[in-house]
């Protein structure tokens, strides 16, 4: 089973280009004060009961989604000896 993977590559830094793009902007203040009481919760943040597990590519090709991984893990947990 072949899976699809997305790889993110770090962009190369071009110092000459960065130096040529420097401009003075008087609109930027040296310091900003944020009112965090008005901030909204991060809808992408994991809750306390959620975990992210990264599978190696050779393992991930056997699973099509998280439910199939959970099904196999529950079967393994059911066959493990009880811990005292």
PLY file of the C-alpha trace (Angstrom):
ply
format ascii 1.0
element vertex 84
property float x
property float y
property float z
element edge 83
property int vertex1
property int vertex2
end_header
0.00 0.00 0.00
1.54 3.28 -1.02
0.81 6.34 1.06
1.10 9.99 0.25
3.45 12.11 2.27
3.94 15.83 2.49
7.42 17.09 3.18
8.13 20.64 4.21
11.54 21.94 3.31
13.23 24.85 5.00
13.70 27.65 2.48
17.23 28.65 1.68
18.31 31.97 3.10
19.63 34.52 0.64
21.47 37.15 2.70
22.08 39.44 -0.27
18.39 39.53 -1.12
17.49 40.13 2.54
19.90 43.07 2.75
18.49 44.66 -0.42
14.91 44.44 0.95
15.64 46.42 4.12
13.56 49.56 4.32
12.85 51.97 7.11
9.23 51.91 8.18
8.21 54.62 10.64
4.85 52.92 11.23
6.44 50.11 13.23
6.63 50.85 16.93
9.51 49.55 19.04
7.05 47.85 21.41
3.42 46.73 21.37
1.15 45.95 24.31
-1.31 43.14 23.66
-4.48 42.54 25.64
-4.48 38.74 25.94
-7.88 38.79 27.68
-9.41 39.51 24.27
-7.53 36.67 22.57
-9.49 33.75 21.19
-8.44 30.16 21.98
-6.28 28.46 19.39
-8.66 26.17 17.51
-5.71 24.16 16.17
-4.17 23.43 19.58
-4.46 19.91 20.93
-6.56 19.31 24.01
-5.04 17.63 27.07
-6.35 14.19 26.05
-4.98 14.33 22.48
-1.55 13.14 21.33
0.30 13.29 18.04
2.23 10.16 17.10
4.56 10.17 14.11
4.76 6.83 12.32
7.79 5.85 10.27
6.96 5.69 6.56
7.38 1.91 6.38
4.87 1.49 9.23
2.46 4.18 7.98
1.98 2.44 4.63
-0.01 -0.31 6.41
-2.61 2.12 7.78
-5.06 4.24 5.82
-6.30 6.37 8.72
-6.13 6.89 12.48
-9.03 4.51 13.15
-7.14 1.58 11.62
-4.13 2.39 13.82
-6.35 2.60 16.90
-8.07 -0.71 16.05
-4.71 -2.54 15.87
-3.40 -0.89 19.03
-6.57 -1.82 20.96
-6.17 -5.44 19.84
-2.55 -5.43 21.02
-3.48 -3.85 24.34
-6.15 -6.53 24.85
-3.54 -9.27 24.40
-0.91 -7.72 26.68
-0.39 -9.17 30.14
-1.96 -7.12 32.92
0.45 -4.86 34.80
0.19 -5.15 38.58
0 1
1 2
2 3
3 4
4 5
5 6
6 7
7 8
8 9
9 10
10 11
11 12
12 13
13 14
14 15
15 16
16 17
17 18
18 19
19 20
20 21
21 22
22 23
23 24
24 25
25 26
26 27
27 28
28 29
29 30
30 31
31 32
32 33
33 34
34 35
35 36
36 37
37 38
38 39
39 40
40 41
41 42
42 43
43 44
44 45
45 46
46 47
47 48
48 49
49 50
50 51
51 52
52 53
53 54
54 55
55 56
56 57
57 58
58 59
59 60
60 61
61 62
62 63
63 64
64 65
65 66
66 67
67 68
68 69
69 70
70 71
71 72
72 73
73 74
74 75
75 76
76 77
77 78
78 79
79 80
80 81
81 82
82 83
